[in-house]
Amino acid sequence: MDDKTSGMGLVLVVDDLVENTMVLKGFIRPLGFEVIIAQSGEEALEKIEEQPPDIILLDLMMPGMSGFEVCEHLKENPDTRHIPIIIITGLSDPDANVRAIKAGADDFLIKPFDRVLLEARVRSSFKTKRLQDEILQHRRELEVRVRERTRQVELTREVALFSLARLAESRDAETGDHLERIRCYVRIIAEEMQRWGRFEELASGRFVEEIYLSSPLHDIGKVGIPDRILLKPGQLTDAEFAIMKTHSLIGGDALRDADYEAGQNSFLAMGRDIAYYHHERWDGKGYPNGLKGTEIPFAARIVTLGDVYDALTSKRPYKEAFSHERARDIIVNGSGKQFDPDVVEAFLKQEQEFVKVRNAFQNVGQSSLLQQLSEAVDRLEKEPV
């Protein structure tokens, strides 16, 4: 007995005539295979679902479901298409044999068949099946590795974004809470607009997650603004404000260079656009480039509203926090001027969610980003591989 085919091979014999199944079983068992019997196509499919065999010996002409139909059904199913099917038939009609091959049969023998030939075909099919099983197992292992690697890349990206965002937090004690709130605000808007089904940018399922992760980078350029201006407890002079406005270019340039080094259109690309353009206005009167309408990147238009809402409803050294109602009125009045009207509409549909976020993150504190990072790690670890 060939040791490569001994041991655990399982052969399913499918024939409506008991005497034929007994003959085939008598030939196959001495080769070292376990043999199970089905006397109809329907019974064969049931047994295959319960215990997939290594080889199927299949008759073509049976009452009910024919061998052709069984073969077609098995080859259409990804879970069974790799099982070798050897047709054992008394039909000498060439057209029937061609039809069987087209249905997916791997080989066929015409009755009466030679026992040595049957043995050779069975052994060869079994070796092929084992090789296919090894390939499929290797493929599954590779898929697991790819998913694990992807999960590691996602975690690395989150760590990088959080770390960059904390640069701004280190300069301004208020910024940490601001970052937490704004990422929630932009996700609320993006999810609302995604439900409308009107925006090409939101066709990708990744956009909402990308803007949630990238939005904290909007003010990263403030690391280049002098403390005397950034932390000034009062209104800025025109000259000071001109310097303050350069933070969008400082941040955008830094993220542009990082995006280039990482490979253009990396995960930093959206953060770059947000940093550059979150102070542009729908009417073209913003900075740094005076972009107008849809010239402004979609993500930046969303962040603009979230950033302004948070600024309005937050206490600053030069002003008290505005109520939600007052902030809403300012935003509505700015629709079509400072803000994309569609973004304003999304805000109005979800304004109570904004209030909930505002209340939830009133006193997040300096460790908030570290907590978010910890939660991100936990979330990735719990995802199925």
C-alpha positions in Angstrom: 0.0 0.0 0.0 1.3 3.5 -0.9 2.0 5.2 2.4 1.0 8.5 0.9 -2.6 7.4 0.5 -2.9 5.2 3.6 -4.6 6.1 6.9 -7.3 8.7 6.9 -8.6 9.2 3.4 -12.4 9.2 3.0 -14.2 8.2 -0.2 -17.9 8.8 -0.9 -19.5 6.4 -3.4 -22.7 7.7 -4.9 -24.8 5.2 -6.9 -28.5 4.3 -6.8 -27.8 0.5 -7.3 -26.7 -1.2 -4.1 -24.6 -3.8 -6.0 -22.5 -1.1 -7.7 -21.8 0.6 -4.4 -20.7 -2.8 -2.8 -18.4 -3.5 -5.7 -16.7 -0.1 -5.5 -16.5 -0.3 -1.8 -14.8 -3.7 -2.1 -12.2 -2.2 -4.5 -11.5 0.9 -2.5 -11.3 -0.3 1.1 -8.2 -2.5 0.6 -6.4 0.7 -0.6 -6.6 2.1 2.9 -9.6 4.4 2.5 -12.7 4.6 4.6 -15.7 4.3 2.4 -19.2 5.8 2.9 -22.2 5.2 0.7 -25.0 7.4 -0.7 -27.7 6.1 -3.0 -29.1 9.4 -4.3 -27.8 12.8 -5.2 -29.8 14.3 -2.3 -28.3 11.9 0.2 -24.8 12.5 -1.2 -25.1 16.3 -0.6 -26.3 15.7 3.0 -23.4 13.4 3.8 -20.9 15.8 2.2 -22.2 18.6 4.4 -21.9 16.4 7.5 -18.4 15.1 6.6 -16.7 16.3 3.4 -14.9 13.4 1.8 -11.5 13.4 0.1 -12.8 11.8 -3.1 -16.2 11.3 -4.6 -17.1 8.4 -7.0 -20.2 9.5 -8.7 -22.8 7.8 -10.9 -24.5 10.1 -13.5 -27.9 8.5 -14.0 -29.8 8.4 -10.8 -33.5 9.0 -9.9 -34.1 12.5 -8.6 -31.0 14.6 -8.6 -28.6 13.4 -11.3 -24.9 13.1 -11.1 -24.6 16.2 -13.4 -26.6 18.2 -10.9 -24.6 17.0 -7.9 -21.4 17.8 -9.6 -22.5 21.3 -10.6 -23.7 22.0 -7.0 -20.5 20.9 -5.5 -18.3 22.9 -7.8 -20.3 26.1 -7.3 -19.7 25.9 -3.5 -16.3 27.3 -2.4 -16.3 24.8 0.5 -16.6 21.7 -1.8 -15.2 22.7 -5.2 -11.8 21.3 -4.4 -13.1 17.7 -3.8 -12.1 15.5 -6.7 -15.0 13.9 -8.4 -14.5 10.8 -10.5 -17.5 9.9 -12.6 -18.2 6.1 -12.7 -20.8 5.6 -15.5 -22.2 3.0 -17.9 -22.8 5.7 -20.4 -20.5 5.5 -23.4 -22.1 8.6 -25.0 -19.2 11.1 -25.6 -21.7 14.0 -25.2 -22.5 12.8 -21.6 -18.8 12.6 -20.8 -18.2 16.1 -22.1 -21.2 17.4 -20.1 -19.8 15.8 -17.0 -16.5 17.5 -17.5 -18.2 20.8 -18.1 -20.2 20.3 -14.9 -16.9 20.1 -13.0 -15.9 16.4 -12.9 -12.2 15.9 -12.5 -12.1 12.4 -14.1 -14.3 9.6 -15.4 -14.3 5.9 -15.9 -16.7 3.9 -18.1 -18.2 0.7 -16.8 -17.0 -2.0 -16.9 -13.7 -0.4 -15.7 -10.3 -1.9 -15.0 -9.6 -2.3 -11.3 -5.9 -1.2 -11.7 -7.0 1.9 -13.5 -9.6 2.7 -10.8 -6.9 2.3 -8.2 -4.5 4.6 -10.1 -7.2 7.3 -10.5 -8.2 7.1 -6.8 -4.6 7.4 -5.6 -3.8 10.2 -8.0 -7.0 12.2 -7.0 -6.2 11.7 -3.3 -2.7 13.1 -3.7 -4.1 16.0 -5.6 -6.6 16.6 -2.8 -4.0 16.5 -0.1 -1.9 19.1 -2.0 -4.9 21.3 -2.4 -5.6 21.0 1.3 -2.1 22.1 2.1 -2.4 25.1 -0.2 -5.7 26.1 1.3 -4.3 25.8 4.8 -1.3 27.9 3.8 -3.6 30.5 2.3 -5.6 30.6 5.5 -2.5 31.1 7.6 -1.4 33.9 5.3 -4.8 35.6 5.6 -4.5 35.5 9.4 -1.0 37.0 9.2 -2.2 39.7 6.9 -5.1 40.6 9.2 -2.8 40.7 12.1 -0.4 42.9 10.3 -3.2 45.2 9.2 -4.3 45.5 12.8 -0.8 46.4 13.8 -0.6 49.0 11.1 -3.9 50.5 12.3 -2.7 50.7 15.8 0.6 52.3 14.7 -1.4 54.9 12.8 -3.6 55.7 15.8 -0.5 56.0 18.0 1.2 58.4 15.5 -1.9 60.6 15.2 -2.4 60.8 18.9 1.2 61.6 19.5 1.2 64.4 16.9 -2.0 65.8 18.3 -0.5 65.9 21.8 2.1 68.4 20.6 -0.6 71.0 20.5 -2.0 69.8 23.9 1.4 70.4 25.5 1.3 74.1 24.6 -2.3 74.8 25.8 -4.0 73.2 28.7 -7.4 73.8 27.1 -6.5 72.1 23.9 -6.7 68.6 25.2 -10.4 68.9 25.9 -10.9 70.6 22.6 -9.3 67.8 20.7 -11.6 65.2 22.3 -14.7 67.2 21.6 -13.9 68.2 18.0 -13.2 64.6 16.9 -16.6 63.6 18.2 -18.3 66.6 16.6 -16.8 65.8 13.1 -17.7 62.1 13.4 -21.3 63.1 14.2 -21.5 65.3 11.1 -19.8 62.8 8.8 -22.0 60.0 9.9 -25.1 62.1 9.3 -24.0 63.1 5.8 -23.0 59.6 5.0 -26.6 58.5 5.6 -27.7 60.9 2.9 -25.8 59.0 0.2 -25.0 62.2 -1.8 -21.3 62.6 -1.3 -18.6 60.8 -3.2 -16.1 61.3 -0.4 -18.4 59.4 2.0 -18.8 56.4 -0.4 -15.8 54.9 1.3 -16.5 53.3 4.6 -13.2 54.6 5.8 -13.9 58.3 5.6 -15.7 58.6 9.0 -12.9 56.8 10.8 -10.3 58.8 9.0 -11.7 62.2 9.8 -12.3 61.1 13.4 -8.6 60.2 13.7 -7.2 63.1 11.7 -9.3 66.0 13.0 -7.1 66.5 16.2 -4.3 67.5 13.8 -6.1 70.6 12.7 -4.1 73.0 15.0 -0.8 71.1 15.0 0.8 74.1 13.5 0.3 76.1 16.7 3.5 74.5 18.0 5.3 77.1 15.8 3.4 80.1 17.3 5.2 82.0 20.1 3.8 81.6 23.6 3.3 85.4 23.9 0.7 85.1 21.1 -0.7 81.6 21.6 -1.2 82.1 25.3 -2.1 85.8 25.3 -5.0 86.4 27.8 -6.8 88.8 25.6 -7.6 89.9 22.0 -4.8 89.7 19.5 -3.6 92.8 17.6 -3.7 92.7 13.8 0.0 91.9 13.7 -0.3 89.1 16.3 -3.3 87.7 14.5 -1.3 87.6 11.2 1.3 85.5 13.0 -1.4 83.3 14.5 -2.9 82.6 11.1 0.4 81.1 10.0 -0.3 78.0 12.1 -2.4 76.6 9.3 0.6 76.7 6.9 3.0 75.5 9.6 0.9 72.5 10.3 -0.1 71.8 6.7 3.5 72.0 5.6 4.7 69.6 8.3 2.1 67.0 7.5 2.7 67.4 3.8 6.3 66.6 4.3 5.5 63.7 6.5 2.9 62.4 4.0 5.6 62.6 1.3 8.0 60.6 3.3 5.4 58.0 4.2 4.3 57.7 0.5 1.9 60.3 -1.0 -1.8 59.8 0.0 -0.8 58.1 3.2 -3.0 58.2 6.3 -1.6 61.7 6.9 -3.1 63.1 3.7 -6.5 64.0 5.3 -4.7 65.5 8.3 -2.7 67.6 6.0 -5.7 69.0 4.2 -7.5 69.7 7.5 -4.5 71.5 8.9 -4.1 73.7 5.8 -7.7 74.5 5.1 -9.9 74.4 8.3 -9.9 78.2 8.4 -11.0 78.6 4.8 -14.6 79.9 4.3 -17.4 78.9 2.0 -17.5 82.5 0.6 -13.8 82.6 -0.1 -12.9 85.0 2.6 -10.9 82.6 4.8 -7.2 81.8 4.9 -4.5 80.8 4.0 -5.5 80.6 0.3 -9.0 82.1 0.1 -10.5 78.9 -1.3 -14.2 79.0 -2.0 -17.0 76.5 -1.9 -16.1 73.0 -2.9 -12.6 74.1 -3.6 -12.1 73.5 0.1 -11.4 69.8 0.8 -14.5 68.1 2.1 -12.9 67.0 5.4 -11.8 70.5 6.2 -15.3 71.9 5.7 -16.6 69.5 8.3 -13.8 70.3 10.7 -14.4 74.1 10.3 -17.9 73.8 11.8 -16.8 71.6 14.6 -13.9 73.8 15.4 -16.0 77.0 15.5 -18.8 75.4 17.5 -16.3 74.3 20.1 -14.6 77.7 20.2 -18.0 79.4 20.7 -19.1 77.1 23.5 -15.8 77.1 25.3 -14.6 79.6 27.9 -11.5 81.6 26.9 -9.5 84.2 28.8 -11.2 86.9 26.7 -14.8 85.6 26.7 -17.3 83.4 28.5 -18.6 80.2 26.9 -21.6 80.8 24.7 -24.8 78.7 25.2 -25.5 76.0 22.6 -28.5 78.1 21.4 -26.3 81.2 20.8 -23.6 79.1 19.0 -26.3 77.4 16.9 -27.7 80.8 15.8 -24.2 82.0 14.8 -23.6 78.9 12.8 -27.0 79.1 11.0 -26.3 82.8 10.2 -22.9 81.7 8.8 -24.4 79.1 6.4 -23.3 79.8 2.9 -20.8 82.4 4.2 -18.4 80.8 6.6 -19.8 77.3 6.4 -20.8 74.7 3.8 -24.6 74.7 3.9 -24.8 70.9 3.8 -22.5 70.7 6.8 -24.7 73.2 8.7 -27.8 71.1 7.8 -26.1 68.0 9.2 -25.2 69.9 12.4 -28.8 71.0 12.8 -30.1 67.4 12.4 -27.7 66.2 15.1 -27.4 69.3 17.4 -28.6 67.3 20.4 -25.7 64.9 19.9 -23.4 68.0 20.0 -24.9 69.0 23.3 -24.3 65.5 24.7 -20.6 65.5 23.6 -20.2 69.0 25.1 -21.6 67.8 28.4 -19.6 64.6 28.4 -16.2 66.3 27.8 -16.5 69.3 30.0 -13.7 68.2 32.3 -11.7 65.5 30.5 -8.4 66.8 31.7 -4.8 66.5 30.5 -4.7 62.7 30.4 -7.6 62.4 27.9 -5.6 61.6 24.9 -3.7 58.9 26.7 -7.0 57.4 27.8 -8.2 57.5 24.1 -5.0 55.7 23.1 -5.6 53.1 25.7 -9.1 52.6 24.5 -7.9 52.3 20.9 -5.4 49.6 21.8 -8.2 47.7 23.7 -10.5 48.0 20.7 -8.0 46.6 18.3 -7.0 43.8 20.6 -10.7 42.7 20.9 -11.2 42.6 17.1 -11.3 39.1 15.7 -8.3 38.1 13.8 
